[in-house]
Amino acid sequence: MSFSVLIPARLASTRLPRKPLADIAGIPMVVHVARAATRSAARQVVVAADHRDIVAACETHGVTAMLTRDDHATGSDRLAEACALLGLADSDIVVNVQGDEPLIEPALIDACASLLAQRADCVMSTAAHRIDDRDEFVNPNVVKVVCDQAGRALYFSRATIPWWRDGYAAGIAELAAPAPLRHVGLYAYRAGFLRRFPTLSASPLEATESLEQLRVLWHGERIAVHVSDTRPGPGVDTPEDLDRVRALLA
């Protein structure tokens, strides 16, 4: 199996300004992400940036980066442009590693790519892990996913799903069984679908939940889900997240 890792990086961030360049142990965060991705089985790792400052920071640390347009609505749109610039074939597998996941496990990247390679019925694959904490289950910043019998995503939501009938009566003192799944923002695509993605109309559900993967399900396509036995390291969305990751990497 051969695949590429593309890392979308956008300089503007409302909750954490210039997030890709946030300093962690003297190195920009996006460089940490790229270095972790190079420990996977990927044949190439490329940062797709919207600003020259990100490209310059990557090049300083020996990371391959390319400048993409600064008006893309989503990270997937940015990667579609990167696929075209790299000349990838429609059948090539691309793994989208978010630029705010400096603790991403290389084995999880490999698992996501391998799953898509095995699933001709799906245009994408992603990852999840079991939730065992009540606060995590009710947190709207934690995206949940429910799957069908074949391990394909039925729905993604910020809400507490799946929800059992007597949940409110129990005061959410316990979790549903089987255990709910936390979605991990890691995606594998075939390059042909990734190029097609920007042509799909946005879905109302995507707008409501602010989850672009719902566009895929809205248009009748399927997403395979790898359920990891281990919990991935925390990502960085807020200054508090950044402090936590800095402490872990100190």
N, C-alpha and C positions, 0 to 999 in steps of 0.2 A: 504494500500500500504506500502510495506517495501522496503527500498533501502539503499545502502551504499554510502558514499562519499569517494573517493580516491583523494588525492592531490599529483600529481607528482612534485618532487622538484629536480632540477639539480643544482649543485654547480657552474659549469662553466657557465659564461654568458659574451658575448663579450661586451655588452653595459653597464653592471652593474655587476662587479665582485662579486662573492659570494652573489648573489641577495637574495636567500631564507633567509639568515642570516642578511640581512640589518636591522639595528636598527631603530625601530619606537616606540617612547615613551618608550624606555628601553626594548622592547620585539622584538625578531626576527620576520620578516615579515611573514614567513610561520606559525608561531604560531598564529598571528592575523587571518590568513586565516582559520586555523583549528578551532579556537574559534568561528568565525562567522559561520562556517559550523555546529558546534554542536548545534547552535540555530535553525537549520532546523529540519525536522522530521526524519532525517537519523537515522538508528539504530546503525551505527558505522561510525566513521570518522578516516581515517588512512592516514598518510603521507607516500608516496612511494619515498624514497630518494636514491640518487646515491652515497652518501658519509656519512661516519660515523659522521662527524661534524654536519650534519643536524639531524641525528637520536639523537645524544646526546643533541642538543639544544631543540628538541621536548620533549624528556624525562624529561629534567630539568623543563619544564613548564607543565608537566602532559599530553602531547599530545602523542597519540599512533603513532608510526612510525616503518617502516620496511626498511631494507637495500635491495635494488635491484641492478642489474648489472649496471655497469657504462658505458656500450657500446651501450645502446639503442639509436636508431636513432630518435625516437619521444616519446612524452609523452604517447601516446596511447600504444606504445610497452612496456613502463615501467608499465603501468596499467595492461596490459595483464599478465605480470609476477606476479604482485601483486594479481590479481584474482586467479591465480593458487596457490600462497602461502597461500591465505586465504581460499581456498577450496570452492569458490562460485559456485553455480549451474548455468547452462547455462541460466536459466530463470530469475536469479536474476538481478535487476536493479542497475547499478553503475553510479553515477554522478561524472564526472571529473571536479573538481574545480581547476583552475589554481593556482599555488603557489604564483603568483604575484598579487592576487586580494584581498588585505586585507579589502576592503570595500564591498565585495560581500554581497548581500542581502539574508538572509536565505529564504525568501519567493520565490525568484527567483529560488533557488535550488529546492524547493518543486514543483514549477510550471513545471520545466523542467522534473523532475522525473514523475510527474503525467501525463504529456502529453504523454511520451513514454508508460506508462502503458495503456493508452487508444488507442494507435495507433499500432495495430498488423501489419499494412502495412509498418511500418518503423523500421529500425534496430537501429536508433539513434534519439535523439531530441536535440535541441539547442535553443538559445534565440537570440532575436534582439530587437531593439527599433527604433522608427522613427527618422530620421535625420532632424533637422530644421535649421542647420547652414551650410552655404556655405563652409567655410574653412574645416569643418569636412568632407563634401562630397568629396572634391578634395584631401584630405590628403591620400596618399598611405599607411600610417600606420593604417588607419581606414579601416577595412575589411567590405565590403558591401555584402548583400545577396538579391537575388530576389526569389520569391516563386510562386508556382502555386496556382490554385483556392482552393486546399485542404490544403493549408498551408505547403506544402513540399518544401524544397529548390530546386531551379532549378540550381543555380550557386552561388558561392562565388568568390569575386574578390577584389583586391586592387584598381581597376579602378573605375571610376565614373559610376556605374550602378544602375538602368536602365538609359539609355541615350536617350534623346529625340532629334528628328531630327534637330531642330533648336537651339540646346544647344550652339554651338559655336557662332552662330550669336548673341545670347543673351549675350555672354560673361560670362556665368554662373552667371548672376546677380540674378537669381532665381533658385529654385530647381524644379525638375520634380514633376509631380502629377500623381498618388498618391506619397506620400512622400517616398523617398528611405529609406532603412533599414540598420542600422549599426549592424553588427554581434557582439554578445557578446560571448567571448570564454568560454562558459559553455556547457558541453555535458553530455547527459545521454545515456547509452548503456545497452543492455542486455549483461551479462557477456559472453555468448556463442559467440556473435559477436565480442566482444572485444578481446577474445582469437583468433578468426579467423583473425582479422584485420592484424596482422603482416605477415600472409601468403599471403595477397593480394599484387600483384605487384604494385610498385609505379607508379603513372600516370604521363605523361608528363605535364599535367596541374598543378599537385601538385608541380612539380619541378619549373615550370615557376612562379607560384604565391607564392610559399613557404607557401602553405596552405594544411595541411595534410588531411583535411576533403574532399578535392576534390578527393582523392583516393576512398572514399566511393561512390560518385556519378559516378565516372569513371567506376566502376564495376557494375553499375546498381542498387545499393541499394538506399534506400530513407531515408531522414532526415526530421523529423517534426520540425517546427519552432514555438516557443512561442514568440509572439510579446508583449513585456512589455509596459505598459502605462507610466512607469517611467524610467528615465535614471539611469543605475547603476553607482556607484562611479567609479572613475578612477582607472585603473590598473597601474602597475609599470613596465616600460620597460627601462627607462633612469634615470640618476641622477636627471633630472628636474622633472620627474614624482614622484620620491621618495620624493623630497622636497615638492611637492604639497600635497602628502598624509600625510607626517609628519605634515604639517600645519593643515590639516583637522582633524587629530587625536590628535593634541596638546591640 
